[in-house]
Amino acid sequence: MEIYGRFAAPTRMRALLLMILLTGMAAGDETKAFTSGPAQTRLIELFTSEGCSSCPPAERWLNQLKDHEGLWRDFVPVAWHVDYWDRLGWPDRFATQEFTDRQHLYRAVWEAPNVYTPCFVLDGGEWRERFLRKPPKPADEQGVLHVEVSGGRCRVSFTPKFDLNLKYEAHAALLGAGITTQVKAGENRGEALRHEFVALATARAKLRDGAGEMTLPKGDQPGVPRRALAVWITRQGSTEVLQAAGGWLD
């Protein structure tokens, strides 16, 4: 496991009630709908980097979830590529400062001394034992999340089982899948790295009366054969994930 000790104050992910369309989707496209059950669908996050020699085994574990029967029903995976290992000689094309800031936000919430890769997160909490476990099953009932995607717009409705009067927020990540990178420098030089569930761009919206809408972000990276969408719900101002849903867009 690699540790990166430089502290960077977490910054807010830029507000995205957004103005750009999802690549490949235009007005009139078929509507896609994703719905959770009342039990909590788990959000699995991986912070990783193409420049980290410890990350390929973790990514292989995440990648194999694409063929798991529980995908999207029991769990929703997202891989965030961070940029602090770019200095080792290989700039990760999927890494952004925004994703690094997300990890530093978790570090602050957990009161951890530093950030590291590979780092797994389950429903907003640090998850260190993922290789000893099967993918997580749904947790206790939290409420139903329904997502509709059409014409580059994402409409979200969440009916919580508890705390009907609390303020909630919906988060979305456009994901890329079936990606291969030939690494030509750095710690993974000579490796062909396979990526699934890679975060390309994000959006979020505050919910009113359990409903919200956002314009989907645009992921312009080349060499992305397949795309998916992950959506999850938190209380406003919290990193704890209450419910998640997602599915393939193409």
N, C-alpha and C positions, 0 to 999 in steps of 0.2 A: 504494500500500500504506500502511495506517495503522499507526502504532506507538503502543502504550500502555506508558509507561515505569514506572508505579508498580509497585514490587515487592510481591508478596504471597506470604508463605511458603506453599508447597504444604501442603495438609492431606490427610489420608487420606479417600478417598471412603468414606462411611459404610457400615459392614458391613451386607450385606443377605442374610441367610439368613432369609427375608422372610415377611411375614404378610399380604400383600394380593394380591388376585387380579387378573389381567389383565382389563381392561374388555371385556365382550362374551364372555368365555369362562367357562364353568361346568363343574362336574364332569359327565362324560359327553359332552363335546364331542369331535368327531373329533380323533384324534391327528395332529399334523403332524410330519414327520420331515425333517431336513436333514442331509446328509452331504457332507463334503469328499472330494476325492480324496486320494491320498498326497502329491501336489505341494502346495506351500503356496498356498492361496487368500489373496490380499492384502487387508489391511484398509486402506481409504482413509478418513481422517478429515479433516473440514473444520471449523475453528473460525471462526465467523461471527457476524454480528449484524444484525438488521433496522435498527439505528441507524448502520450503517457504510456510507458511500456507495461504498466500494471493493468491497463484498462481492457485490452482485448478479451481476456477470460470473462470479465464482467459483461461485456457487450455480447459475447457468445451466449451467455446465460439469458440475457434479455431477448436476443434475437430468436431463440427457440420458442419463445412465447407466441410467435405469430402462427404457429400450428397447434396451439393448445386450445382445447375445447372451451376453456373458460374465458378466452380473449373477448373483451368488450362486455361480456356478461358478468364475470366475476372480478375482473381487474382491467385497468386501462394503463398501458405503459407509455412513458415519455422519456426520451434520452436528451439531456441538455448538454451541449458541448461548450466547455468553458475555454477562455482564451489565455489563462495564465501560464500554460505550458508552451505556447507558441514561441517563447523565447529560446526553447531548446533546439530550434532549427527547422521545425515544420509547422507552418501556419495552418491551423485547422479551418477549413472553409465553412464549417457549420458553427464555429464558435463565435459568440458575441459577448460584448460587455454586459448586455442585459441579462444573459444567462448566468454569467459569473456573479453579477449583483444578486440574482435570485439565490444562489448558493450562500453568499455572504449574509443575506437576510436570514436564511435558516441558521447559519452559524451564530448570529446574534440572538435569535430566539432560543436556541439550544444552550446558549452561553458556552459554546465550545471555543477552544483556544485558536483554532485555525480551520481552514478548509482543506479538503484532500480529494483525490480521485484514485480509484473509482469510489463514488459515494452513492449509496442507495437510500431512498427516502420512501416511506410508506405512510400515506395519508398525512403528510406533513411532519412525521417523526423520523429520526435517524433509524435506519434498518440495517444492522450489521450482520445478521445471520441468514441472508437470503440464499446462500449456496447450500445451507443445511435444510432448507425448507422447500416444499412444493409451492407453486404460486398460491397466493392467499385466496381463501374463500371469502365470499361476502360476509360482512360483519352485521351487527345488529341493525334493525330497521332505522332508517334516517328520513325516509320520504322518497318521493318519485321525482326524478329529473327527466324531462322530455326535451329533446333538441330537434329542430327542423332546420335543414340547410337548403336554400334555394336561391338562385340568382345572385350568389355571392353574399347573401345575408344569412345570419344565424339567429334563430329565434329560440329562446330558452324559457322554460317554465319549470319551477321547482315548488313542489308541495311538501313541506317538511312535516314529519310526524310530530315534532315537538316545536316549541318556541315559534309559534306562527307570527308573532309580532316583531321578531328580530329582523335586522337588516342583513340581507345576503348579497353576495357578489358572484357572478359567473365569470369563469376564466376559460379561454380556449387556446389551444395550440394546434397549428397546422403541422402535420407530421409527414416526413418523407420515409419511404421504405424501398427495399430492394437495391440499396446503394452500395457500390464498391469503390473504394479509394485505394489507388496504388501510392503508397507512401515512399517518397524518394529522399527523405532526410530525417534527421532526428532519431529518437530512441526506437521507433518502429520502422526504420529504413529497410526497404525491401519487402515489407509486408503488404498483402492485399487485405484491407480491412473491410469487413461487411457490416453494414449498418441497417437496422430496422428502427422504426418509431422515433426518428430523429426530429427534434423540434426545429422548424424552419422559421416560424414567426408566431406572434401571440396577439391576443385581443382580450379585452375584459369589459364587463358592463355591470353596473349596479342594478339590482332587481327592484322593481316596484310592484307591490302586491304579488310577489312571486314570479314576475315575468320581466324579461328584458330582451334586447335585440342589439346585435353588433354586426358591423361589416367585417367579413372575414379578411384576415391579413393575406398578403401576397407573398408567396415563397418563390423567388426567381432562380434558385440554384439549379444549375444544369445537372444532368445525370441522375434524376430522381424519377424512377419508373412508376412509382405508385405513391398515392397520398391518402392520408387518413386525417380524422379530426378527433381530438380529445377535448372534452369539456368537463369542468369540475366546479363544485360549489364550495365557497367558504363564507363564514360570517365576515362582514366588512371589518377590515383591520386585523383579521386573523389569518394564520397560515395553515390552520387545521382544516383538512379536507373532509367534508361531510358526505358528499355524494359525487359520483362520476359517471360519465357515459361517453361513448365514442363509437367509431366505425370507419370503414373504408369509404372513401369518396370516389374511387375509380377502381 
